[in-house]
Amino acid sequence: MLRRPRLITIPLLATSLAIGLMGCEDGSSDGAEGVTRISNEYDTILQSRPIIREDRTTIDETAVELRRLATQADDLGQTGDAYAAAILAANIRSAAGAFEVDEAGRLESAAQVTRTLIRGLADDAELLASSADAAESMDPSQATLLLETTLADARARIAAAEAQMSELNERLEQARAQRDSRIERAGVLESQASERARTGVDAGPLAGLDQINEAIGFRSEARGQRIEAARNDISIQTLAPTIRVATARQDGQNEIMNRARESRDGVTDRRENNLAYADTLRRDVAELASSMLTSMKELERIESTEIIPRFQQAMNDFSGAADSARALTRGGSKVESSIGARTISGAEFARGRVAWDAASARNRTADLIARIIATGILTDDTAMKANLEQLIASRDEFLKDAAASMQKSLDALNNTGSRDETDAFITQRVQQALEGINGADLVSMADAARKTRASARSASGGGAAAGGFGTPAALAKFLSTPAVDASSMATYRSVVMADSATAKDLAEIFTAQLDLMADLLPAMTKRFGADATIAAFENSEQGDSPFPTFTVESVDGDSARLANNTMSVVAAKGAGGWHVDLDATLKSDPQIEMMVSMAGPMLKNMMRGLGEQFQIVAEEVEAGDFENASDVIAALEAKMSAAMGGMGGR
C-alpha cells in the first residue's frame, strides 16, 4: 500500500493561526487559556510520537489520546471561544483519523503478505491437483515427460530461491553488523562525551570550554550513530518477513520436486503406480488446502477485528472533524465560514479516501477468495462462496460511502464564501475522484493505475530540467544536508520542480525554512564556519537541524518516494538526473491540495512576520554583534517567540 504524505504540521500550523485570529475576539480569558492548553497538549502528543517505532507489535494509541483532547475542545466550545475550539477540535480529529489510517495501513501491509502466502499455497495445491489429474489419465511415457518438466522447473525455482535467500541473508547480516557497530560506536562516543564534560566542568567555565564543546560534538555524533542503528533495525525488520516468504516458497518447491522425483521413479513401472501417486498428491493437496484455510481464518480475524474497524474509526474521526468545523459556518464572519467550509471539505475528502482504502482491502481479499474457488481444490466451497458475496457487498458499501463523502466535500467547497483558482482546481480533482469511484471496477482500475504511473514516469523523465542527482539516495542525502551557503541553496531550489499553481504553493511550504534562512545561514557560515553553524541549530531548544532527514522510501523505475518525519514527496528521473517532482506528489494524493489551500495563505502570513526577524538577526551577524553561533540561535529564538506572540501564537 502506498504511503500517503503526512502533513500533520500544516493543520497544526493552521490551528495555531486560527487561535490567533479568532481566540481574541469573543471568547473569555479562561476560554483562550483552554484553547492554548489543549493546543499545547496536542503539540506535545504529536512531538512525543516516535518517528521510528522500535516495537512494531504494539498498537499505537495516539489516536485515542487525540480523541480525548478533541472532546475537551468540544466542551470548551460551550463556554469559551466556540470558533477557536471548533477549528482546534476539527484539526485534532483529522490527526486522529490520519494516525488510525496509518495503523490500519500497517496491519493491511501485514495482511497482504498473508494473502501472498495463501495465494502461493493455492497455486501449489492447484499444480499438485493438476499433476494428480494427469497421473490418473495419461500413459507412463507422457507422465514421465511431464514430471521431468516439473522437476526441471522446480530445480530452476529452487536455484533462484537459494540465490535470493543468500542475498537476503547477506543483507540481513550486513544490517546487523552495521547496527551493532554503530551502537558500540555510540557507546564509546557517549563515554568520551561524559569524560570531556566532567573535565570541562572541573576546569571551570572558561578553561573547560573546549572540553565542553568536544563533549557536545561527541554526543551529536553518538546521536547520529544511534539514528543510523535504528534505520538498520528497520532494514532488519523489513527483511525478516521477506526471508520467511522466500523460505516458504523454497520449501514448497522442494516438496514439489521431492514428490515429482518419487513419482518419476514409480510411474515407469505401471499405471497402478500412477494411481498411487495421484492419491499421494491429493493427500498433499488436502494438507495444503487445510493449511490455506487456517491462514484464511487468521486473515479474516485480522481484517474483521483490526483492519476494517480501524478504517471505520478513521472515517468516524474525519466525520467528527467535519461536524466540529460546521460550527465555523454558523453565525461567524466570512473568513470563519470559508475556513469552516474548506475544513469540512478536507475532512469529507479524507473520509472518502479512507472508505476507498477499505473498499480496496475488501476487494483484495475477495480477489484472493475468487482465485481459491477457481482452483477447484476445495471439496466444499459453499462457505467460501458465501464469504465472497459478503466481501463484495462490504466493498460496495464502502464505495458508496466514499462517493457520498466526496460529494459532501464538493458541496462544502461550493459553500466557500470567497472562491479562488485553488478552490476551482481542488473541486476539479475531487470531481475526478468521485467519477472514478462511481465507475469503480477495482480490478481493471488497478491495471489502469499501472499504465498511468508508467505514462507519468515517461513524461517526467522527458521534461525534467537540466539539474539533478545521479540516484534517489544522492538526492535524499542532499535534501538532508543543511544548505549553509548560496551555492547549495541555489541547488536546493533547482531540484524542487513545480509547474502547476498548487505545486508552486506546495514548493513554498517545502522550502519555507530555506527561504527564512536565505541570508542568515550564509552570514553565520561566513562568520563562524559551517560546522559550528549546523551544530548550533542541532543543539538548540528546537532540537532540529535546518532541514529534516530524508530517506528513500521506495523506487519504481524512474519514480521514487522520499520521506522525512513530516511528509513524503515523489522524486522523478529526468534528462539531468533525479529531482523532487511536486506536481507528481500532488497527483499521488489530492488530499495534499486541500491542506495546501487551507494552510498556504496562513503560512505565508506567518513567514512574512518571521522573515523580518530572521533578516534583522542576519544583519546583526554581519555586523559582528555575536561571539558565537549559539548566541545567534538564542537571539533568533527570542525574536521568533516575540513575533509569534504578536501574531496570536503561543
C-alpha positions, -999 to 999 in steps of 0.1 A, spaced: 0 0 0 13 34 -10 21 55 19 3 89 17 22 120 26 15 131 61 14 169 65 5 169 102 24 201 108 3 220 83 -31 216 101 -13 222 134 0 255 120 -35 263 108 -48 257 143 -23 280 158 -31 308 134 -68 302 138 -65 306 175 -46 338 169 -72 351 145 -103 341 165 -93 334 201 -91 371 210 -124 382 197 -154 370 217 -140 342 240 -133 347 276 -98 347 291 -104 313 305 -116 301 271 -84 314 255 -63 297 281 -82 265 275 -76 267 238 -39 273 244 -36 244 269 -53 219 245 -32 232 216 0 228 236 -10 192 247 -19 185 210 16 197 200 32 176 228 14 144 217 24 149 181 61 155 190 62 126 215 50 101 189 82 83 179 93 87 143 108 52 143 88 27 163 111 1 177 82 -22 188 61 -28 157 39 -54 176 23 -28 198 -7 -8 186 -2 29 185 -28 45 208 -20 81 198 -54 85 182 -72 76 214 -54 105 232 -62 128 204 -99 119 206 -98 127 243 -84 162 235 -110 168 208 -137 161 233 -122 186 256 -121 211 228 -158 204 221 -166 211 258 -145 242 257 -166 255 228 -197 255 251 -182 281 274 -153 297 256 -145 308 221 -166 285 200 -149 292 167 -113 286 180 -124 255 198 -142 242 167 -112 245 144 -89 230 171 -113 201 175 -115 196 137 -77 195 133 -72 172 163 -99 147 149 -83 149 115 -49 140 130 -66 111 150 -81 98 117 -47 101 100 -30 81 128 -58 55 127 -54 51 90 -16 46 95 -23 18 119 -48 2 95 -23 6 67 4 -11 87 -19 -40 95 -31 -41 59 5 -45 47 10 -75 70 -24 -89 58 -11 -85 22 19 -107 30 -5 -133 43 -26 -130 12 5 -136 -9 14 -167 11 -21 -180 8 -21 -174 -30 12 -193 -32 -3 -222 -13 -33 -222 -36 -11 -221 -67 10 -250 -53 -21 -270 -45 -36 -264 -79 -3 -275 -95 -3 -307 -75 -40 -313 -83 -33 -309 -120 -4 -333 -116 -27 -358 -99 -52 -355 -127 -25 -360 -153 -12 -391 -134 -46 -407 -135 -53 -401 -171 -21 -403 -191 2 -432 -200 36 -437 -183 56 -421 -210 35 -389 -210 36 -388 -172 74 -392 -172 78 -363 -196 55 -341 -175 74 -350 -143 107 -343 -159 95 -309 -169 81 -303 -134 114 -313 -119 133 -290 -142 110 -261 -134 113 -269 -97 151 -270 -98 152 -237 -116 129 -222 -90 149 -237 -61 181 -223 -76 165 -189 -79 152 -191 -43 186 -202 -30 202 -172 -47 175 -149 -33 179 -164 2 217 -160 0 213 -123 -10 187 -116 17 208 -133 44 238 -114 34 219 -81 36 205 -91 69 239 -99 84 253 -67 70 225 -47 86 230 -64 119 267 -59 118 263 -22 109 237 -18 137 260 -34 163 290 -15 152 271 18 153 256 11 188 291 2 200 305 34 184 277 54 200 286 40 234 322 49 230 313 84 219 289 88 248 316 77 272 340 102 257 314 129 259 308 122 296 345 123 303 350 156 284 320 171 301 334 161 336 368 175 327 353 207 313 331 212 344 361 207 367 382 231 348 357 259 350 336 279 326 365 294 306 393 268 308 368 240 302 350 255 272 369 234 247 362 202 266 325 211 268 324 217 231 341 184 224 315 167 247 287 183 226 303 171 194 307 136 207 271 134 218 259 148 185 279 121 166 267 94 190 231 105 183 238 102 146 251 67 152 221 56 171 197 70 144 216 51 118 214 20 140 176 25 142 175 26 105 194 -7 104 168 -21 127 141 -11 102 160 -29 74 163 -60 96 125 -59 104 118 -54 67 140 -82 55 127 -108 81 92 -113 66 107 -114 31 130 -141 42 101 -161 57 82 -158 24 112 -168 4 118 -198 27 82 -209 24 84 -208 -14 117 -226 -14 102 -253 9 72 -256 -14 93 -261 -44 114 -287 -26 82 -305 -17 70 -304 -53 104 -317 -65 106 -344 -40 71 -356 -49 78 -354 -86 110 -373 -82 93 -401 -62 66 -403 -89 91 -404 -117 108 -435 -102 74 -453 -100 54 -441 -130 76 -460 -154 65 -493 -138 28 -494 -144 -4 -475 -143 -11 -486 -107 18 -465 -96 3 -435 -113 -29 -440 -94 -10 -444 -61 10 -412 -69 -23 -394 -76 -36 -404 -43 -4 -391 -26 -7 -358 -44 -43 -355 -35 -34 -360 2 -8 -333 -2 -35 -311 -18 -57 -317 11 -29 -308 35 -22 -276 16 -59 -268 15 -61 -273 52 -31 -250 58 -46 -225 34 -79 -224 52 -62 -220 86 -43 -190 72 -76 -176 57 -92 -178 91 -64 -158 106 -66 -133 77 -103 -129 83 -98 -124 120 -72 -97 115 -94 -79 89 -127 -82 109 -113 -73 143 -84 -49 135 -81 -35 100 -117 -28 90 -127 -14 124 -97 9 122 -107 21 88 -142 27 102 -129 45 132 -108 68 110 -139 75 89 -157 84 122 -128 107 131 -130 126 99 -168 128 102 -163 143 136 -138 167 122 -164 179 97 -190 181 124 -167 203 146 -159 226 116 -196 232 110 -197 255 140 -175 279 120 -202 282 93 -229 293 116 -230 329 126 -193 337 121 -175 361 98 -169 354 61 -133 343 69 -145 319 96 -172 305 73 -147 300 45 -123 283 69 -151 261 81 -162 252 46 -127 242 35 -121 223 67 -154 203 61 -144 197 25 -110 184 35 -123 162 63 -150 147 40 -124 142 12 -102 124 37 -131 102 48 -138 93 12 -102 83 7 -103 61 38 -135 45 26 -118 38 -7 -89 22 11 -113 0 30 -130 -10 -2 -97 -18 -18 -87 -40 12 -121 -58 9 -115 -63 -29 -80 -77 -24 -94 -104 -1 -124 -110 -24 -100 -114 -54 -80 -140 -33 -111 -160 -24 -123 -160 -60 -89 -173 -70 -91 -201 -45 -126 -211 -56 -114 -211 -92 -86 -237 -84 -113 -263 -76 -91 -277 -48 -117 -273 -21 -140 -303 -15 -167 -280 -3 -165 -243 -12 -200 -233 -1 -188 -213 29 -161 -197 8 -186 -186 -18 -208 -171 9 -178 -152 23 -170 -139 -12 -205 -125 -16 -202 -108 18 -169 -93 9 -182 -79 -24 -212 -64 -6 -190 -48 21 -167 -35 -6 -196 -19 -25 -209 -3 7 -175 13 13 -176 25 -23 -210 41 -18 -197 57 14 -166 70 -4 -188 85 -31 -211 102 -5 -182 117 13 -166 130 -19 -200 146 -28 -201 162 6 -166 175 0 -178 192 -32 -209 206 -15 -187 222 12 -164 237 -14 -194 252 -31 -203 269 1 -170 287 4 -176 324 6 -147 336 -15 -137 311 -42 -104 313 -60 -84 294 -86 -72 270 -59 -107 261 -49 -117 256 -85 -87 233 -90 -94 212 -59 -131 210 -70 -120 195 -103 -97 170 -86 -125 159 -62 -149 156 -91 -124 133 -108 -120 112 -78 -158 110 -74 -162 100 -111 -136 72 -106 -154 59 -75 -188 59 -92 -175 39 -121 -152 17 -100 -141 -16 -112 -112 -22 -88 -95 -49 -108 -95 -30 -141 -87 2 -123 -55 -14 -109 -43 -21 -144 -52 15 -155 -33 29 -125 -2 10 -135 -4 24 -171 -9 59 -157 22 56 -135 42 43 -164 30 73 -185 37 97 -157 72 84 -154 78 87 -191 65 123 -191 85 134 -161 117 117 -175 115 136 -207 106 171 -194 130 174 -164 152 204 -160 189 202 -166 198 198 -129 196 167 -107 213 139 -89 225 105 -101 204 84 -77 174 89 -54 197 82 -24 220 111 -35 191 134 -38 178 124 -4 212 129 11 214 164 -4 180 174 9 190 162 44 222 183 44 216 219 57 222 244 28 245 268 45 258 288 15 243 305 -15 255 278 -39 238 249 -20 207 270 -16 205 276 -54 210 238 -60 182 231 -35 158 253 -53 168 239 -87 159 203 -78 125 212 -64 103 212 -96 68 226 -96 47 236 -127 10 240 -115 -1 268 -93 -9 244 -64 25 227 -68 42 261 -66 23 268 -34 35 234 -20 70 244 -31 68 275 -9 59 252 21 86 227 11 113 254 10 99 276 38 128 271 62 153 276 34 136 309 25 137 321 61 174 314 63 184 326 29 205 354 44 211 342 79 228 308 72 254 322 47 261 350 71 266 326 100 287 302 79 310 331 68 314 343 104 316 310 124 320 282 98 296 256 85 302 230 112 296 255 141 265 268 124 250 234 119 259 223 154 242 254 169 209 246 152 212 209 162 218 218 199 192 245 201 160 241 221 142 232 189 164 201 185 162 202 147 188 209 120 177 233 93 163 205 72 147 172 83 165 140 72 150 124 40 153 87 33 144 67 2 111 50 9 106 32 -24 119 32 -60 98 22 -91 116 27 -124 121 64 -130 99 73 -100 108 72 -63 94 84 -29 114 103 -4 102 108 32 110 126 64 92 128 97 65 152 84 59 144 47 69 124 17 74 136 -18 78 120 -53 111 122 -70 114 117 -107 143 110 -130 147 134 -159 174 140 -185 196 158 -160 191 133 -131 168 129 -101 147 158 -88 117 165 -65 85 165 -86 58 183 -66 32 180 -94 36 142 -92 34 145 -54 1 162 -56 -12 136 -81 -2 108 -58 -26 122 -31 -50 150 -39 -56 154 -1 -24 175 0 -41 200 -22 -68 205 4 -41 211 31 -21 235 9 -52 256 0 -62 259 37 -28 263 53 -9 281 25 -22 316 30 -18 314 68 17 301 64 26 330 40 14 355 66 34 339 93 65 337 71 64 374 64 64 382 101 92 357 109 112 367 78 117 402 92 131 388 124 155 365 105 167 394 84 174 415 115 194 387 130 213 382 98 223 419 96 234 417 133 256 387 124 272 405 95 278 435 118 298 412 143 273 415 172 277 379 182 306 360 196 295 325 186 268 307 166 249 296 198 244 333 207 228 338 173 204 310 179 194 323 213 187 358 199 168 343 170 146 322 193 138 352 214 128 372 183 107 344 170 89 340 203 81 377 203 69 376 167 47 346 173 32 363 203 24 393 181 7 371 155 -15 353 181 7 323 186 15 306 219 
